[in-house]
Amino acid sequence: MDILVKNGECLESAFQKAHTVDEPVTIFLSEGEYEVTDTLMIERDDLTIIGANHAVTLKGSKRIPISGLPVENHIVTIDLKANNITNTGQFGEGPFEDFWNVYDIPKPHMTDYGPGLEVFYAGKQLPISRYPKDGFIHISKALGETDITFRNERNGSREGIFLTDDENVKTWTDYSNLMLIGYWSNDWATGRHLIESINPETGAITVKQPYHLYGYRDGRNYFDEKGGKFYAINVKNAISAPGEWAIDRENLKLYLYPYEGQDSIEISCADDLFCSRGHRNLRISGLTVSQCRKSAVMFEDCSDVLISDMNVTNTGAWGILGESCTNMTVQNCDVTLTGGGGIGVNGGDRRTLTPSNNVIKNCTIHEIARWHKTYMAALDISGVGCTLSENYIYDVPHFGIVFAGNNHIIEKNEINNACYESNDAGAIYSGKNYTYRGTIIRHNYLHDLTGGNGNGCVGLYFDDAMASAEVYGNVFARIPYIAILLGGGRDFKIHDNTFFDCKMSIMYDQRAMKNQGLQKRLLERLSEVDHKCDIWKNAYPELYCIEENDMFTPIGNSFTANTVIGGDGFALSSELLLTITDIRDNIFAAPNIREPHDRYHDTGWIYVPES
């Protein structure tokens, strides 16, 4: 059955009609723009949705006229209730301690911490008022009672009470609607807080509990930056340029500095644009989807899904999500300007190593994570047997690709300018699990990864004894920090890669041998699967007897037939690693072998080769 929807007709009615018939249905959308103020629920199998000539736009927003409204000091006040908008959402706080403890890597479905209502004009998101306009305020002194330490010295406090280096915070008398977004302690862990109080005399800020897991830094970090950093949003008296706005949620008022001649705004109302749970044989193609509070597409427990030729922009959470899905393909899509990550898919059965056969192919993801600054990757895959191929990722504040689970293929992707606002992070990342095995990372091009403040980020980051993967045929270029970081893991085969002008091509350590907290985490993760069963034994024989085979020693690794042009070569944390690692047949051209980098001068790094 075919259903044609013409521009101006009710899209919701077409979906209701499709749900009344048993035969397969195709909904054709005529060229034009459609206003969708509530989620389009797909509650049937065998449904195809096609946009005509790639000229169909769905907006999860409501247009509100502003012509004729009174203006005071350039500011227009918009009565949301008078425009039938009473659900404004709320600024999502967090993430908090349970988030960091439960999730080694936050999974795609962590989408509830969003910005709520957002404002748009002429297809562009209007900036919520921010102070300062650029850069950050820094913590000058943490006032909490419980110290945090760095290199065995006090470096701040656990409690969120602090002074800042900016006197203007004393002027924030109406702070009930403000939100603070910051890198409170580490450059890889953002957090968002509402304000409990501000001392008008000292300017001391107390944020609402629960506090950030890693505390509030007033000392220096690895990169010699002093004090945790943050900025404030929704500061009404900071509205000073056309397009800026702020909201008073309690009184349902929105304050806007309009552009000259601006006659309307669009306010996001719908949560997810498309949502389906437990259905199969679904197709969506040829649409531009934008201006919703959560994700453009949110499918859960669905199978045989194709999302293709989509432009996704200005969403509050993710672009496209497939949770617990199988045979889901996302291809030829452009995802940008999201509040969280880009595209995330999960599926397969790790107990039986049954693959999901999920695929993300030939997609472009860029300029994402305006709300979730960290841990929301451009591409996020987990489960078993997902393929990422021929995607282009650029201009993302944290991870480009995050993977968890088994037997994935990550190939022919290009990533540049990832982690531009963070450090100690990777363009491709996985961590903290001995059972993440069978993944192949090949023929990718990772380049120009400068990191926050020019400190550099890692190309491939295998964190905290994650094991293992085969890595070959990749090109790493102009990475001023580390191309591949092997953080104590086992059974890696790293061969036939090319490193050009990278500070360190491979950095390799033995952290699991010394860190009891990490050892506990690895054992917990190992117990989550039956690695002694025949399926796992046959797939990963090295894991079968890991408890009896120097469990926390990084054995089984090999670096062979790699080509290193420039840079400092390989870095290993001890002489022991030379004796237990297969390092051979590598070519070093124009090496810059010298004393270890200052940051590691006291940790015993040695470089290979040494001449």
Buried (B, 14 or more C-beta within 10 A) or exposed (E): EEBEBEEEBEBBEBBEBBEEEEEBBBBBBBEBEBBBBEBBBBBBBBBBBBBBEEBBBBBBBBEBEBEEEEEEEEBBBBEBEEBEBEEBBBBBBBBBEEBBEEEBBBBBBBBEBBBBBBBBBEBEBBBBBBBEEEEBBBBBBBBBEEEBEBEEEEBBBBBBBBBBBBEBBBEBEEBEBBBBBBBBBBBBBBBBBBBEEBBEEEBBBBBEEBBBBBBBBBBBBEBEBBBBBBBBBBBBEBBEEBBBBBBBBEEBBBBBBBEEEBEEBBBBBBBBBBBBBEBBBBBBBBBBBBBBBBBBBBBBBBBBBBBBBBBBBBBBBBBBBBBBBBBBBBBEBBBBBBBBBBBBBBBBEBEEBBBBBBBBBBBBBBBBBBBBBBBBBBBBBBBBBBBBBBBBBBBBBBBBBBBBBBBBBBBBBBBBBBBBBBBBBBBBBBBBBBBBBBBBBBBBBBBEBBBBBEBBBBBBBBBBBBBBBBBBBBBBBBBBBBBBBBBBBBBBBBBBBBBBBBBBBBBBBBBBBEBEEBBEBBEEBBEEBEBEBEBBBEBBEBBBEBEEEEBBBBBBBBBBBBBBBBBBBBBBBBEEBEEBBEBEEBEBEEBEEEEBBEEBEEEEBBBBEEE
